[in-house]
Amino acid sequence: MVEHHPVHNSEVYLLGLTPRPEVPPPSPPSPSTARESEPSSSIEDLDLDDVGDEFKEPLEADTLAKQRVSGAVHVLNTEAVALRNLTQLYKTDATAGQGFNDAVGAIIRHNGKRGKLVIIGVGKSGHIGKKLVASFNSLGVQATFLHPTEALHGDLGKIGSHDTVLFITFSGKTSELLLLLPHIDVTLPVIVLTSHTQPDECELIRQRPGTILLPAPIHESETVSFGVSAPTTSTTVALALGDALAVVASQELHSTVAPVFAKNHPGGAIGQAFRRPRQIRDLAVLMHEIPICSKSSNDATGADILRWGYNSRSGWVLVGDAITSPRRINRLDTDHMTIPVSSIPDLMVERGEWISIHADTMISQAAEWLRGPLISPDYDEAACNEDSILAITDGVEIIGVLEAGQLLDHQE
């Protein structure tokens, strides 16, 4: 039997008071800061072996960069191999060589006087075709691009009776080209730039016997090279072969291609480079631009030459068969104003004293020739100096003149 007795404890209960919020215990005291006699630990001495992955980013970035460059090198090397193989093909394969020869002959058969090259393709081949059109035109070979679908809807009128047609198709059986082929005049030369190396392998040629084959194969499929069949290597070889066709055709149509290209490409850095003087004729003052003094050398005075020179756009003045240049006119002084020009020393130069240089001579070569007489003791001192008059000739005719000093001072 349990007995009930009062419970005794030491707690004190206060009745009727609002309970107080609990207060967390105070924080332990902070450790004392290091004194000067107790140096702090250096950060370099800490162990970083256990740091997180965020500190490994530079290593990963370096690996990624190497992977990117490696991928680029693979693509470049693959396409370079394809171009080397293409070069070897045209060096050694009779079919490829004959096809290229026939293609050039078809393009230039009218000597550039009539007819044009019509390039046709779709997709990436179409883009290659548009680039080749630009190259042909800039090199002086008339060309235009024709989309096969647009041709079937009215643009077939672009093809004239003296034109040459160039199809670009890797497969040789592009459906749009096969649909267009029956509508092209059978009398027109047709060229097919394709991956096939034999005519009987190409569907377009099977449907149009006599079509000229331009082989542009690749050594392995793009799927094998890059894991995807995107046109890469195939378009590179097509573009290179098209460029070869444009350059060779242009060289046969034009005795000198550079002036033709310069005329057709006046803009940009290329145009500026062509506008830069290159031959001695580019610096010459043309004879028809030089005024002829109405007085003879015995009647004309220094004042007359000064006035004629001032009114001359070129600064040059002719008096009979003698000529004077801006450099010589600038040396006139007041004592020469009333003296006949025949009595003024070193003002007029008779034609027999002019130094002849052909107009087609390169500026650098002409300058080198002149520097020899100027610095060599083997030449007469008066044979050539900066005041010498250069006669720029085109055969036997003098087409212009130039001061030797102007040529020597010219910066190419």
FIPA-92950 format. One line per 10 residues: number of its first residue (from 1); for each residue z, y, x of C-alpha. Coordinates in Angstrom, 2 decimals. Example, Ala and Ser with C-alpha at 12.3 -4.5 7.8 and 13.67 -1.06 7.14 Angstrom:
1> 7.80,-4.50,12.30  7.14,-1.06,13.67
END
This chain:
1> 0.00,0.00,0.00  -1.15,3.29,1.45  1.31,6.07,1.49  0.11,9.66,0.98  1.54,12.28,3.30  0.47,15.91,3.97  -2.11,16.36,6.79  -1.07,18.76,9.52  -3.57,20.65,11.75  -3.76,23.93,13.68
11> -6.70,25.53,11.87  -6.22,28.78,10.00  -8.32,29.43,6.88  -8.86,33.01,5.71  -9.75,33.15,2.09  -11.89,35.86,0.43  -13.77,37.01,3.62  -17.61,37.12,4.05  -18.64,34.43,6.49  -20.03,35.74,9.85
21> -23.44,34.66,11.21  -23.37,32.13,13.93  -24.03,33.66,17.39  -25.74,31.46,19.98  -23.86,30.95,23.16  -24.68,33.33,25.98  -27.41,32.37,28.49  -26.27,31.17,31.85  -26.25,33.85,34.51  -29.62,34.49,36.29
31> -29.80,33.39,39.89  -29.34,36.17,42.32  -32.50,37.67,43.84  -33.33,36.91,47.42  -31.91,39.21,49.96  -33.83,40.47,52.98  -31.98,37.90,55.05  -33.20,35.16,52.73  -37.05,35.37,52.63  -38.88,34.11,49.54
41> -41.08,31.03,49.74  -44.74,31.81,50.54  -47.32,30.92,47.85  -49.46,29.22,50.51  -46.63,26.76,51.14  -46.64,25.50,47.58  -48.13,22.13,46.81  -51.29,22.53,44.68  -52.19,18.85,44.51  -50.99,18.61,40.92
51> -52.79,21.66,39.52  -54.90,21.34,36.35  -58.64,20.77,36.00  -59.36,24.48,35.67  -59.15,24.83,39.45  -61.96,22.28,40.01  -64.69,24.47,38.44  -66.26,25.70,41.74  -66.87,22.11,42.84  -68.43,21.22,39.50
61> -70.62,24.34,39.57  -71.87,23.43,43.02  -72.80,19.94,41.84  -74.59,21.37,38.81  -76.57,23.79,40.99  -77.66,20.94,43.25  -78.75,18.92,40.24  -80.82,21.83,38.95  -82.59,22.42,42.26  -83.14,18.70,42.68
71> -84.80,18.58,39.27  -87.02,21.52,40.16  -88.04,19.93,43.46  -88.95,16.73,41.62  -91.25,18.60,39.24  -92.87,20.62,42.02  -93.37,17.58,44.21  -94.85,15.57,41.33  -97.38,18.29,40.54  -98.16,18.78,44.24
81> -98.92,15.06,44.56  -101.25,15.31,41.56  -103.12,18.21,43.17  -103.44,16.35,46.47  -104.85,13.35,44.63  -107.27,15.60,42.74  -108.46,17.11,46.02  -109.02,13.67,47.47  -110.92,12.60,44.37  -113.43,15.44,44.70
91> -113.75,14.77,48.42  -114.59,11.10,48.03  -115.72,10.27,44.48  -119.44,10.62,43.78  -118.97,10.92,40.02  -116.48,13.77,40.36  -118.63,15.57,42.93  -121.77,15.27,40.84  -119.93,16.45,37.76  -118.67,19.57,39.51
101> -122.11,20.32,40.93  -123.73,19.93,37.51  -121.04,22.07,35.85  -121.62,24.98,38.26  -125.37,24.65,37.79  -125.03,24.78,34.01  -122.82,27.88,34.10  -125.06,29.91,36.44  -128.44,28.60,35.28  -129.44,32.04,33.93
111> -128.19,33.85,37.07  -125.71,35.83,35.02  -128.47,37.73,33.21  -127.85,36.07,29.84  -125.61,33.48,28.29  -121.89,32.90,28.78  -119.34,30.14,29.15  -117.56,29.20,25.90  -114.25,27.43,26.58  -112.75,25.35,23.76
121> -109.35,23.64,23.52  -106.23,23.29,21.38  -102.53,23.27,22.18  -101.65,23.57,25.87  -105.29,22.93,26.76  -106.17,25.96,24.68  -103.72,28.11,26.65  -105.25,26.85,29.89  -108.66,27.73,28.48  -107.60,31.31,27.71
131> -106.33,31.78,31.25  -109.59,30.45,32.67  -111.58,32.82,30.46  -109.68,35.72,32.04  -110.39,34.39,35.54  -114.10,33.86,34.90  -114.53,37.35,33.45  -112.64,39.06,36.28  -114.88,37.28,38.79  -118.05,38.44,37.04
141> -118.86,35.27,35.08  -119.10,35.99,31.37  -116.77,33.76,29.32  -115.03,33.63,25.96  -112.50,31.39,24.22  -113.18,29.59,20.96  -110.56,27.77,18.91  -112.16,24.65,17.38  -110.55,25.06,13.97  -111.61,28.71,13.75
151> -115.08,27.66,14.89  -115.38,25.41,11.83  -114.42,28.36,9.64  -116.97,30.90,10.82  -116.38,31.53,14.53  -119.09,29.05,15.50  -121.31,32.13,15.64  -119.71,32.95,19.01  -121.87,30.27,20.64  -125.28,31.68,21.58
161> -128.55,29.97,22.38  -128.12,30.46,26.15  -124.44,29.55,26.43  -122.59,26.69,28.11  -119.69,24.93,26.37  -116.60,23.69,28.21  -114.16,21.40,26.36  -110.66,20.97,27.79  -108.95,17.79,26.55  -106.69,15.48,28.51
171> -107.23,12.56,26.16  -110.95,13.09,25.79  -110.68,12.38,22.08  -108.90,15.39,20.56  -109.69,15.21,16.83  -110.47,18.93,16.43  -113.02,18.73,19.24  -114.62,15.59,17.83  -115.01,17.35,14.46  -116.64,20.35,16.13
181> -118.99,18.45,18.46  -121.71,17.61,15.87  -122.06,21.32,15.05  -122.88,22.36,18.62  -126.58,22.69,19.46  -127.68,19.55,21.30  -129.81,21.67,23.66  -126.76,23.44,25.09  -125.03,22.05,28.20  -121.59,20.65,27.40
191> -118.86,20.08,30.00  -115.69,18.07,29.39  -112.66,18.63,31.60  -110.55,15.54,30.96  -108.31,12.91,32.53  -111.04,10.27,32.54  -112.84,9.51,35.77  -115.83,7.68,34.25  -118.11,8.95,31.46  -117.92,5.76,29.40
201> -114.11,6.12,29.15  -114.31,9.46,27.32  -114.89,9.44,23.55  -116.47,12.91,23.55  -119.07,11.82,26.08  -119.74,8.59,24.17  -120.56,10.69,21.11  -122.64,13.21,23.12  -124.46,11.36,25.94  -125.47,13.64,28.78
211> -122.25,15.62,28.62  -121.05,16.67,32.08  -117.77,15.03,33.15  -115.16,17.01,35.12  -112.39,14.50,35.94  -108.84,15.87,36.13  -106.60,12.77,36.24  -102.92,12.55,37.13  -101.38,9.79,39.25  -98.74,8.86,36.67
221> -97.96,9.80,33.08  -95.62,12.69,32.43  -93.33,10.31,30.54  -92.88,8.30,33.73  -92.42,11.44,35.84  -90.09,13.41,33.60  -89.09,11.18,30.70  -91.09,13.26,28.21  -94.81,13.53,27.49  -94.82,17.35,27.54
231> -98.04,18.63,29.21  -96.96,19.66,32.72  -98.74,17.83,35.51  -101.86,17.46,33.37  -102.13,21.18,32.66  -101.53,22.00,36.32  -104.50,19.93,37.50  -106.67,21.26,34.65  -105.86,24.83,35.62  -106.52,24.21,39.31
241> -109.87,22.56,38.65  -110.84,25.38,36.29  -109.97,27.94,38.95  -112.18,26.08,41.44  -115.04,26.16,38.95  -114.61,29.91,38.38  -114.48,30.82,42.08  -117.47,28.68,43.10  -119.61,29.87,40.18  -118.77,33.49,40.98
251> -119.65,33.04,44.65  -123.08,31.75,43.69  -123.75,34.52,41.19  -122.64,37.38,43.46  -123.39,37.81,47.14  -120.01,39.51,47.56  -117.34,38.74,44.97  -114.68,41.23,46.10  -116.46,44.40,44.82  -117.14,42.67,41.49
261> -113.48,41.72,41.12  -112.38,45.23,42.15  -114.62,46.77,39.48  -113.30,44.42,36.81  -109.65,44.75,37.86  -108.92,48.48,38.36  -105.32,48.32,37.14  -102.03,47.17,38.61  -101.14,46.43,42.20  -104.38,44.47,42.67
271> -106.49,47.41,41.55  -104.54,49.79,43.75  -105.10,47.54,46.76  -108.85,47.55,46.16  -108.93,51.33,45.80  -107.41,51.70,49.26  -110.07,52.73,51.80  -111.28,49.73,53.80  -114.69,50.56,55.25  -115.73,53.65,57.15
281> -117.93,54.68,54.20  -114.76,55.02,52.10  -113.57,57.89,54.31  -116.90,59.62,54.89  -117.86,63.03,53.50  -121.26,62.42,51.90  -124.13,64.53,53.20  -125.20,65.70,49.76  -121.74,67.22,49.26  -122.05,69.49,52.32
291> -123.49,72.99,51.66  -126.31,74.28,53.88  -125.96,77.82,55.17  -128.95,79.94,54.22  -128.98,81.67,57.62  -130.11,80.30,60.97  -127.71,79.68,63.83  -128.88,82.91,65.45  -128.30,84.99,62.31  -125.17,83.38,60.86
301> -121.87,84.74,62.16  -118.38,83.35,62.33  -117.60,85.24,59.11  -120.51,83.50,57.36  -119.26,80.07,58.44  -115.74,80.92,57.34  -117.00,82.00,53.90  -119.26,78.95,53.48  -116.52,76.64,54.62  -114.05,78.19,52.19
311> -116.45,77.72,49.30  -117.31,74.16,50.34  -115.40,71.44,48.49  -115.48,69.29,51.62  -114.82,72.10,54.11  -117.97,71.13,56.06  -120.99,73.41,56.62  -124.54,72.66,57.79  -126.58,75.24,59.69  -130.02,73.83,60.36
321> -129.55,70.53,62.23  -126.08,71.51,63.40  -122.83,70.91,61.54  -119.27,72.14,61.74  -116.11,70.51,60.45  -112.86,71.84,58.94  -111.03,71.23,62.22  -113.47,73.46,64.11  -113.61,76.14,61.42  -109.82,76.42,61.46
331> -109.97,77.51,65.11  -112.05,80.61,64.36  -110.27,83.91,65.11  -111.03,87.54,64.37  -113.10,87.96,67.54  -115.60,85.41,66.22  -116.29,87.08,62.89  -119.25,89.20,64.08  -120.59,86.81,66.73  -123.58,84.54,66.01
341> -122.46,80.95,65.60  -124.76,79.89,68.44  -122.52,81.92,70.77  -119.19,80.58,69.49  -117.99,77.75,71.77  -117.32,74.32,70.17  -118.10,75.47,66.65  -121.43,73.83,65.84  -122.46,70.30,66.83  -126.13,69.44,67.05
351> -127.29,66.23,65.39  -128.12,64.62,68.72  -124.43,64.78,69.66  -123.16,62.92,66.61  -121.72,59.43,67.18  -123.34,56.88,64.85  -121.23,54.21,63.09  -122.53,51.86,60.40  -121.07,52.51,56.95  -119.92,48.90,56.49
361> -117.75,48.96,59.62  -114.10,48.29,58.87  -111.85,51.30,59.40  -109.55,49.45,61.79  -112.49,48.26,63.89  -114.07,51.73,64.07  -110.74,53.26,65.11  -110.38,50.66,67.86  -113.84,51.50,69.20  -113.02,55.20,69.32
371> -109.67,54.76,71.02  -111.41,53.08,73.95  -113.41,56.15,75.01  -110.43,58.41,74.34  -108.04,56.59,76.69  -110.30,54.85,79.21  -111.17,56.64,82.49  -114.48,54.75,82.55  -115.89,57.06,79.88  -116.99,60.64,80.29
381> -114.22,62.90,79.04  -116.62,64.67,76.67  -118.10,61.45,75.28  -115.62,61.25,72.41  -112.57,63.22,71.38  -110.75,64.08,68.18  -113.28,66.84,67.43  -116.26,64.48,67.74  -118.51,64.17,64.71  -119.12,60.66,63.43
391> -122.42,60.05,61.65  -121.95,57.33,59.02  -125.24,55.47,58.71  -126.69,53.01,56.23  -129.52,51.63,58.31  -131.46,54.57,59.70  -130.23,57.12,57.17  -127.13,59.24,57.72  -125.18,59.11,54.47  -122.06,60.97,55.56
401> -119.95,62.40,58.34  -116.36,62.18,59.52  -114.18,63.79,62.15  -113.03,61.33,64.80  -109.50,62.71,64.52  -109.45,62.00,60.80  -110.38,58.38,61.44  -107.76,57.97,64.16  -105.06,59.55,61.98  -105.84,57.34,58.99
411> -103.02,54.96,58.02  -104.20,51.75,56.36
END
